[in-house]
Amino acid sequence: MTAAEETAAEETAVPGTLVLPGVLDARQAAATVRSILADQRPDGAIPWFGGGHLDPWDHTEAAMALDAAGEHRSAEAAYRWLAGAQNADGSWYASYTGGTPDNLAKETNFCAYIAVGVWHHYLSTGDDTFLDGIWPTVRRAVDFVVGLQLPGGAVSWRREADGTAVAEALLTGSSSILHALRCALAAADHLEEPQPDWELAAGRLAHAVAHHPERFLDKGRYSMDWYYPVLGTALRGPAAQQRITEGWDRFVVPGFGVRCVSDRPWVTGGESAELALALWAVGQSDRALDILRWIQRLRHHDGSYWTGYVFEDDAFWPEERTTWTAGSLLLAVAALGGDHATGTVFGGDRLPTGLAVADCCEARGGSRT
């Protein structure tokens, strides 16, 4: 870091929850926050990197990190951008470059994730005016996603550009959608806007994720399919511990991080930080801390993070430093550091569960918990 960068970083105060020994000190945390702010556009959009494309999920992840850092105005600008870009049916396109859609498909987990970000922002700020104003955007987005739920409870992962809904679901995406539904229900409860359809959808989806892997495409090579049922709050207790144990040796490379794909010598910062969050949520904070320490090899001198590292070649790949990698790292640090909003959103125990659904009663709509 140059002297000018050090001075700038020192001038950016960060909450103590972003200071974690062996991972980030206050100066390092400030530099990482500034790396995200540097790539945020004046209209609030947060692309993967300066001049790159944006997708709504990663945009929201970076915005959540800004809230965890106390940069609430910048986070709010990111949500205002989403509100302005929303399609009439409640969706967003899969990708945008410079504010223009470049992939006209609509991915359901991308569309749902605003609910996680908005509830996190509210918990970070207590801003009722913001929540009231953004609520119609969240409601339309969640209605769009719930409308694509499949008969077995999983959610179609994509509506194609021609309007065709794919009759297949992804475990990672559906797990993320469950998390979003629970956050949306928390916002609905706070606003006294009951959403019984969402309650049923959440119950059916939680049951599918926890008990019916056959209802999802087989993507078992990918680490996200391993840990996302835990990160997305579908699994807790012994079931979560068992899932973590079953995949650990397959995906975790001690000293380096988490493989993106089980048969590739490539660890990625985003997956590693997300696993750390999942581990923290189920009481394995020591393991989470180890992983966050390992991935500091991805840190650039300006505070940003390389997306991944090919350990057999001792090379960063791809050659990009992404806002969402930095964002996921900051959120994991915030959770371990005791940040209330991040802990509430990712811990899951204070989020509504929806309706309890079992195979014997799914057709009848479940029962209220």
DORO-653826 format. One record per residue (C-alpha): residue number from 1; residue in three letters; x, y, z. Coordinates in nm, 3 decimals. Layout:
# DORO-653826
NODE seq type       u       v       w
NODE NUM  ALA       X       Y       Z
...
//
This chain:
# DORO-653826
NODE seq type       u       v       w
NODE   1  MET   0.000   0.000   0.000
NODE   2  THR   0.135   0.344  -0.092
NODE   3  ALA   0.161   0.621   0.164
NODE   4  ALA  -0.137   0.800   0.003
NODE   5  GLU  -0.347   0.485   0.018
NODE   6  GLU  -0.254   0.432   0.382
NODE   7  THR  -0.359   0.785   0.467
NODE   8  ALA  -0.689   0.748   0.281
NODE   9  ALA  -0.759   0.418   0.453
NODE  10  GLU  -0.691   0.570   0.794
NODE  11  GLU  -0.940   0.846   0.717
NODE  12  THR  -1.218   0.591   0.660
NODE  13  ALA  -1.345   0.479   0.998
NODE  14  VAL  -1.484   0.126   1.023
NODE  15  PRO  -1.686  -0.037   1.301
NODE  16  GLY  -1.499  -0.255   1.545
NODE  17  THR  -1.698  -0.551   1.417
NODE  18  LEU  -1.486  -0.544   1.101
NODE  19  VAL  -1.163  -0.588   1.293
NODE  20  LEU  -1.068  -0.954   1.332
NODE  21  PRO  -0.719  -1.057   1.448
NODE  22  GLY  -0.531  -1.246   1.182
NODE  23  VAL  -0.779  -1.138   0.913
NODE  24  LEU  -0.832  -0.761   0.913
NODE  25  ASP  -0.707  -0.474   1.124
NODE  26  ALA  -0.886  -0.138   1.112
NODE  27  ARG  -0.667  -0.001   0.833
NODE  28  GLN  -0.709  -0.311   0.619
NODE  29  ALA  -1.084  -0.320   0.672
NODE  30  ALA  -1.112   0.045   0.571
NODE  31  ALA  -0.913  -0.020   0.254
NODE  32  THR  -1.142  -0.309   0.158
NODE  33  VAL  -1.450  -0.094   0.212
NODE  34  ARG  -1.295   0.177  -0.001
NODE  35  SER  -1.223  -0.074  -0.277
NODE  36  ILE  -1.596  -0.144  -0.307
NODE  37  LEU  -1.687   0.225  -0.294
NODE  38  ALA  -1.432   0.298  -0.566
NODE  39  ASP  -1.614   0.064  -0.805
NODE  40  GLN  -1.967   0.181  -0.719
NODE  41  ARG  -2.106   0.397  -0.997
NODE  42  PRO  -2.261   0.741  -0.931
NODE  43  ASP  -2.608   0.593  -0.989
NODE  44  GLY  -2.555   0.342  -0.705
NODE  45  ALA  -2.485   0.034  -0.917
NODE  46  ILE  -2.203  -0.192  -0.795
NODE  47  PRO  -2.048  -0.388  -1.083
NODE  48  TRP  -1.817  -0.685  -1.033
NODE  49  PHE  -1.525  -0.446  -1.091
NODE  50  GLY  -1.481  -0.103  -1.243
NODE  51  GLY  -1.618  -0.103  -1.597
NODE  52  GLY  -1.745  -0.460  -1.562
NODE  53  HIS  -2.092  -0.607  -1.562
NODE  54  LEU  -2.338  -0.625  -1.273
NODE  55  ASP  -2.575  -0.895  -1.159
NODE  56  PRO  -2.844  -0.821  -0.899
NODE  57  TRP  -2.728  -1.085  -0.648
NODE  58  ASP  -2.364  -0.979  -0.628
NODE  59  HIS  -2.465  -0.613  -0.637
NODE  60  THR  -2.676  -0.678  -0.326
NODE  61  GLU  -2.397  -0.872  -0.152
NODE  62  ALA  -2.163  -0.577  -0.194
NODE  63  ALA  -2.431  -0.336  -0.070
NODE  64  MET  -2.476  -0.545   0.244
NODE  65  ALA  -2.103  -0.522   0.309
NODE  66  LEU  -2.126  -0.144   0.283
NODE  67  ASP  -2.397  -0.143   0.549
NODE  68  ALA  -2.184  -0.365   0.772
NODE  69  ALA  -1.913  -0.100   0.731
NODE  70  GLY  -2.144   0.186   0.824
NODE  71  GLU  -2.161   0.320   0.467
NODE  72  HIS  -2.538   0.340   0.479
NODE  73  ARG  -2.590   0.613   0.219
NODE  74  SER  -2.393   0.418  -0.039
NODE  75  ALA  -2.583   0.099   0.046
NODE  76  GLU  -2.913   0.281   0.013
NODE  77  ALA  -2.805   0.413  -0.326
NODE  78  ALA  -2.746   0.053  -0.435
NODE  79  TYR  -3.101  -0.043  -0.337
NODE  80  ARG  -3.238   0.267  -0.509
NODE  81  TRP  -3.064   0.149  -0.824
NODE  82  LEU  -3.241  -0.187  -0.796
NODE  83  ALA  -3.577  -0.016  -0.748
NODE  84  GLY  -3.521   0.193  -1.059
NODE  85  ALA  -3.407  -0.101  -1.272
NODE  86  GLN  -3.686  -0.341  -1.173
NODE  87  ASN  -3.896  -0.483  -1.454
NODE  88  ALA  -4.274  -0.451  -1.452
NODE  89  ASP  -4.313  -0.818  -1.352
NODE  90  GLY  -4.097  -0.769  -1.042
NODE  91  SER  -3.781  -0.923  -1.188
NODE  92  TRP  -3.437  -0.804  -1.291
NODE  93  TYR  -3.235  -0.923  -1.584
NODE  94  ALA  -2.946  -1.158  -1.521
NODE  95  SER  -2.676  -0.909  -1.616
NODE  96  TYR  -2.621  -0.540  -1.689
NODE  97  THR  -2.326  -0.351  -1.832
NODE  98  GLY  -2.317   0.023  -1.785
NODE  99  GLY  -2.682   0.019  -1.683
NODE 100  THR  -2.795  -0.164  -1.996
NODE 101  PRO  -2.919  -0.525  -1.979
NODE 102  ASP  -2.688  -0.765  -2.163
NODE 103  ASN  -2.855  -1.092  -2.061
NODE 104  LEU  -3.235  -1.085  -2.079
NODE 105  ALA  -3.289  -1.406  -1.884
NODE 106  LYS  -3.425  -1.364  -1.529
NODE 107  GLU  -3.266  -1.577  -1.257
NODE 108  THR  -3.491  -1.630  -0.957
NODE 109  ASN  -3.227  -1.626  -0.684
NODE 110  PHE  -3.091  -1.301  -0.826
NODE 111  CYS  -3.438  -1.150  -0.805
NODE 112  ALA  -3.511  -1.274  -0.453
NODE 113  TYR  -3.190  -1.156  -0.288
NODE 114  ILE  -3.304  -0.795  -0.256
NODE 115  ALA  -3.516  -0.912   0.039
NODE 116  VAL  -3.204  -1.022   0.228
NODE 117  GLY  -3.028  -0.696   0.153
NODE 118  VAL  -3.324  -0.474   0.241
NODE 119  TRP  -3.387  -0.645   0.575
NODE 120  HIS  -3.014  -0.626   0.654
NODE 121  HIS  -3.021  -0.254   0.569
NODE 122  TYR  -3.320  -0.197   0.794
NODE 123  LEU  -3.156  -0.383   1.083
NODE 124  SER  -2.839  -0.180   1.026
NODE 125  THR  -3.013   0.158   1.019
NODE 126  GLY  -3.360   0.131   1.175
NODE 127  ASP  -3.478   0.346   0.885
NODE 128  ASP  -3.853   0.292   0.863
NODE 129  THR  -3.890   0.549   0.587
NODE 130  PHE  -3.653   0.351   0.367
NODE 131  LEU  -3.829   0.022   0.441
NODE 132  ASP  -4.172   0.170   0.366
NODE 133  GLY  -4.046   0.313   0.038
NODE 134  ILE  -3.866   0.002  -0.087
NODE 135  TRP  -4.138  -0.242   0.025
NODE 136  PRO  -4.334  -0.239  -0.306
NODE 137  THR  -4.011  -0.328  -0.488
NODE 138  VAL  -3.945  -0.619  -0.252
NODE 139  ARG  -4.305  -0.740  -0.272
NODE 140  ARG  -4.307  -0.745  -0.652
NODE 141  ALA  -3.972  -0.926  -0.660
NODE 142  VAL  -4.079  -1.196  -0.415
NODE 143  ASP  -4.415  -1.242  -0.589
NODE 144  PHE  -4.228  -1.297  -0.916
NODE 145  VAL  -4.009  -1.565  -0.757
NODE 146  VAL  -4.292  -1.740  -0.572
NODE 147  GLY  -4.482  -1.753  -0.899
NODE 148  LEU  -4.207  -1.979  -1.036
NODE 149  GLN  -4.221  -2.237  -0.757
NODE 150  LEU  -4.243  -2.591  -0.892
NODE 151  PRO  -4.491  -2.857  -0.771
NODE 152  GLY  -4.231  -3.023  -0.545
NODE 153  GLY  -4.149  -2.699  -0.360
NODE 154  ALA  -3.823  -2.613  -0.537
NODE 155  VAL  -3.811  -2.295  -0.745
NODE 156  SER  -3.739  -2.283  -1.119
NODE 157  TRP  -3.396  -2.131  -1.146
NODE 158  ARG  -3.457  -1.918  -1.453
NODE 159  ARG  -3.706  -1.761  -1.688
NODE 160  GLU  -3.551  -1.748  -2.032
NODE 161  ALA  -3.537  -1.434  -2.242
NODE 162  ASP  -3.831  -1.563  -2.449
NODE 163  GLY  -4.042  -1.595  -2.132
NODE 164  THR  -4.012  -1.972  -2.091
NODE 165  ALA  -3.977  -2.085  -1.730
NODE 166  VAL  -3.719  -2.362  -1.690
NODE 167  ALA  -3.878  -2.667  -1.527
NODE 168  GLU  -3.564  -2.741  -1.323
NODE 169  ALA  -3.427  -2.611  -0.996
NODE 170  LEU  -3.080  -2.556  -0.850
NODE 171  LEU  -3.009  -2.645  -0.488
NODE 172  THR  -2.784  -2.345  -0.434
NODE 173  GLY  -3.030  -2.102  -0.588
NODE 174  SER  -3.329  -2.245  -0.403
NODE 175  SER  -3.139  -2.235  -0.073
NODE 176  SER  -3.065  -1.868  -0.132
NODE 177  ILE  -3.430  -1.807  -0.220
NODE 178  LEU  -3.539  -1.968   0.107
NODE 179  HIS  -3.315  -1.725   0.294
NODE 180  ALA  -3.468  -1.438   0.097
NODE 181  LEU  -3.824  -1.555   0.168
NODE 182  ARG  -3.754  -1.563   0.540
NODE 183  CYS  -3.609  -1.211   0.530
NODE 184  ALA  -3.906  -1.094   0.322
NODE 185  LEU  -4.141  -1.241   0.582
NODE 186  ALA  -3.951  -1.058   0.856
NODE 187  ALA  -4.004  -0.730   0.670
NODE 188  ALA  -4.370  -0.815   0.611
NODE 189  ASP  -4.421  -0.887   0.980
NODE 190  HIS  -4.258  -0.559   1.076
NODE 191  LEU  -4.477  -0.368   0.832
NODE 192  GLU  -4.788  -0.563   0.934
NODE 193  GLU  -4.837  -0.678   0.575
NODE 194  PRO  -4.928  -1.050   0.605
NODE 195  GLN  -4.812  -1.266   0.313
NODE 196  PRO  -4.966  -1.612   0.354
NODE 197  ASP  -4.855  -1.721   0.006
NODE 198  TRP  -4.496  -1.649   0.099
NODE 199  GLU  -4.533  -1.843   0.423
NODE 200  LEU  -4.651  -2.150   0.235
NODE 201  ALA  -4.384  -2.108  -0.032
NODE 202  ALA  -4.111  -2.085   0.235
NODE 203  GLY  -4.235  -2.398   0.410
NODE 204  ARG  -4.254  -2.600   0.090
NODE 205  LEU  -3.913  -2.479  -0.022
NODE 206  ALA  -3.748  -2.550   0.314
NODE 207  HIS  -3.887  -2.904   0.308
NODE 208  ALA  -3.760  -2.964  -0.045
NODE 209  VAL  -3.409  -2.834   0.032
NODE 210  ALA  -3.377  -3.029   0.356
NODE 211  HIS  -3.533  -3.359   0.250
NODE 212  HIS  -3.553  -3.395  -0.130
NODE 213  PRO  -3.220  -3.357  -0.310
NODE 214  GLU  -3.371  -3.544  -0.607
NODE 215  ARG  -3.584  -3.239  -0.684
NODE 216  PHE  -3.276  -3.041  -0.787
NODE 217  LEU  -3.027  -3.068  -1.071
NODE 218  ASP  -2.716  -3.263  -0.973
NODE 219  LYS  -2.443  -3.003  -0.923
NODE 220  GLY  -2.259  -3.195  -0.652
NODE 221  ARG  -1.918  -3.105  -0.794
NODE 222  TYR  -1.972  -2.747  -0.682
NODE 223  SER  -1.899  -2.649  -0.324
NODE 224  MET  -2.198  -2.414  -0.316
NODE 225  ASP  -2.434  -2.709  -0.339
NODE 226  TRP  -2.258  -2.850  -0.033
NODE 227  TYR  -2.279  -2.555   0.204
NODE 228  TYR  -2.570  -2.348   0.074
NODE 229  PRO  -2.845  -2.551   0.248
NODE 230  VAL  -2.667  -2.445   0.569
NODE 231  LEU  -2.596  -2.086   0.463
NODE 232  GLY  -2.953  -2.048   0.338
NODE 233  THR  -3.086  -2.158   0.683
NODE 234  ALA  -3.259  -2.479   0.567
NODE 235  LEU  -3.027  -2.694   0.781
NODE 236  ARG  -2.939  -2.634   1.142
NODE 237  GLY  -2.841  -2.854   1.436
NODE 238  PRO  -2.721  -3.211   1.375
NODE 239  ALA  -2.829  -3.207   1.009
NODE 240  ALA  -2.610  -2.905   0.941
NODE 241  GLN  -2.315  -3.051   1.130
NODE 242  GLN  -2.345  -3.376   0.934
NODE 243  ARG  -2.354  -3.195   0.600
NODE 244  ILE  -2.047  -2.991   0.685
NODE 245  THR  -1.859  -3.304   0.790
NODE 246  GLU  -1.957  -3.499   0.479
NODE 247  GLY  -1.815  -3.241   0.239
NODE 248  TRP  -1.519  -3.104   0.431
NODE 249  ASP  -1.237  -3.318   0.294
NODE 250  ARG  -1.377  -3.297  -0.056
NODE 251  PHE  -1.389  -2.918  -0.080
NODE 252  VAL  -1.163  -2.763   0.184
NODE 253  VAL  -0.791  -2.729   0.108
NODE 254  PRO  -0.613  -2.657   0.438
NODE 255  GLY  -0.404  -2.345   0.419
NODE 256  PHE  -0.572  -2.223   0.100
NODE 257  GLY  -0.952  -2.213   0.124
NODE 258  VAL  -1.252  -2.374  -0.043
NODE 259  ARG  -1.254  -2.525  -0.389
NODE 260  CYS  -1.518  -2.389  -0.623
NODE 261  VAL  -1.532  -2.728  -0.797
NODE 262  SER  -1.430  -3.048  -0.621
NODE 263  ASP  -1.199  -3.178  -0.896
NODE 264  ARG  -1.015  -2.853  -0.973
NODE 265  PRO  -0.707  -2.710  -0.794
NODE 266  TRP  -0.879  -2.373  -0.757
NODE 267  VAL  -0.995  -2.203  -0.440
NODE 268  THR  -1.218  -1.898  -0.451
NODE 269  GLY  -1.260  -1.613  -0.207
NODE 270  GLY  -1.638  -1.586  -0.236
NODE 271  GLU  -1.706  -1.953  -0.167
NODE 272  SER  -1.453  -1.954   0.116
NODE 273  ALA  -1.608  -1.651   0.287
NODE 274  GLU  -1.958  -1.789   0.241
NODE 275  LEU  -1.855  -2.119   0.397
NODE 276  ALA  -1.708  -1.921   0.686
NODE 277  LEU  -2.047  -1.754   0.732
NODE 278  ALA  -2.221  -2.092   0.727
NODE 279  LEU  -1.973  -2.232   0.980
NODE 280  TRP  -2.025  -1.934   1.208
NODE 281  ALA  -2.403  -1.982   1.186
NODE 282  VAL  -2.377  -2.339   1.318
NODE 283  GLY  -2.128  -2.270   1.594
NODE 284  GLN  -1.799  -2.354   1.419
NODE 285  SER  -1.637  -2.012   1.454
NODE 286  ASP  -1.284  -2.150   1.495
NODE 287  ARG  -1.304  -2.320   1.156
NODE 288  ALA  -1.456  -2.007   1.005
NODE 289  LEU  -1.167  -1.798   1.136
NODE 290  ASP  -0.912  -2.041   0.991
NODE 291  ILE  -1.066  -2.012   0.645
NODE 292  LEU  -1.078  -1.633   0.655
NODE 293  ARG  -0.712  -1.627   0.751
NODE 294  TRP  -0.619  -1.863   0.469
NODE 295  ILE  -0.780  -1.650   0.198
NODE 296  GLN  -0.581  -1.341   0.289
NODE 297  ARG  -0.342  -1.460   0.019
NODE 298  LEU  -0.609  -1.325  -0.221
NODE 299  ARG  -0.576  -0.975  -0.082
NODE 300  HIS  -0.442  -0.705  -0.313
NODE 301  HIS  -0.240  -0.414  -0.173
NODE 302  ASP  -0.535  -0.176  -0.233
NODE 303  GLY  -0.766  -0.382  -0.009
NODE 304  SER  -0.958  -0.554  -0.288
NODE 305  TYR  -0.957  -0.932  -0.333
NODE 306  TRP  -0.872  -1.156  -0.625
NODE 307  THR  -1.160  -1.386  -0.716
NODE 308  GLY  -0.958  -1.707  -0.694
NODE 309  TYR  -0.624  -1.881  -0.672
NODE 310  VAL  -0.497  -2.188  -0.862
NODE 311  PHE  -0.274  -2.341  -0.599
NODE 312  GLU  -0.102  -2.591  -0.829
NODE 313  ASP   0.017  -2.305  -1.049
NODE 314  ASP   0.062  -2.042  -0.775
NODE 315  ALA  -0.150  -1.806  -0.984
NODE 316  PHE  -0.450  -1.580  -0.930
NODE 317  TRP  -0.733  -1.665  -1.165
NODE 318  PRO  -0.939  -1.516  -1.312
NODE 319  GLU  -0.739  -1.196  -1.326
NODE 320  GLU  -1.007  -0.982  -1.168
NODE 321  ARG  -1.072  -0.843  -0.822
NODE 322  THR  -1.443  -0.846  -0.754
NODE 323  THR  -1.658  -0.632  -0.527
NODE 324  TRP  -1.862  -0.934  -0.424
NODE 325  THR  -1.552  -1.124  -0.311
NODE 326  ALA  -1.457  -0.831  -0.090
NODE 327  GLY  -1.820  -0.802   0.018
NODE 328  SER  -1.857  -1.164   0.122
NODE 329  LEU  -1.531  -1.142   0.318
NODE 330  LEU  -1.653  -0.832   0.504
NODE 331  LEU  -1.986  -0.996   0.586
NODE 332  ALA  -1.815  -1.304   0.727
NODE 333  VAL  -1.588  -1.085   0.939
NODE 334  ALA  -1.889  -0.883   1.056
NODE 335  ALA  -2.071  -1.197   1.165
NODE 336  LEU  -1.773  -1.322   1.362
NODE 337  GLY  -1.725  -0.973   1.500
NODE 338  GLY  -2.075  -0.957   1.643
NODE 339  ASP  -2.249  -0.720   1.404
NODE 340  HIS  -2.618  -0.735   1.496
NODE 341  ALA  -2.768  -0.698   1.149
NODE 342  THR  -2.537  -0.948   0.983
NODE 343  GLY  -2.574  -1.196   1.267
NODE 344  THR  -2.952  -1.173   1.261
NODE 345  VAL  -2.978  -1.217   0.886
NODE 346  PHE  -2.734  -1.506   0.853
NODE 347  GLY  -2.791  -1.670   1.190
NODE 348  GLY  -3.152  -1.732   1.093
NODE 349  ASP  -3.294  -1.812   1.436
NODE 350  ARG  -3.478  -1.478   1.452
NODE 351  LEU  -3.626  -1.501   1.102
NODE 352  PRO  -3.980  -1.631   1.040
NODE 353  THR  -3.991  -1.989   0.918
NODE 354  GLY  -4.318  -1.986   0.726
NODE 355  LEU  -4.542  -2.291   0.735
NODE 356  ALA  -4.419  -2.635   0.836
NODE 357  VAL  -4.465  -2.877   0.547
NODE 358  ALA  -4.416  -3.253   0.530
NODE 359  ASP  -4.470  -3.498   0.246
NODE 360  CYS  -4.795  -3.621   0.396
NODE 361  CYS  -4.953  -3.278   0.409
NODE 362  GLU  -4.776  -3.079   0.135
NODE 363  ALA  -5.072  -3.112  -0.098
NODE 364  ARG  -5.297  -2.969   0.172
NODE 365  GLY  -5.081  -2.663   0.223
NODE 366  GLY  -4.893  -2.744   0.543
NODE 367  SER  -4.958  -2.633   0.899
NODE 368  ARG  -4.870  -2.310   1.074
NODE 369  THR  -4.572  -2.307   1.310
//
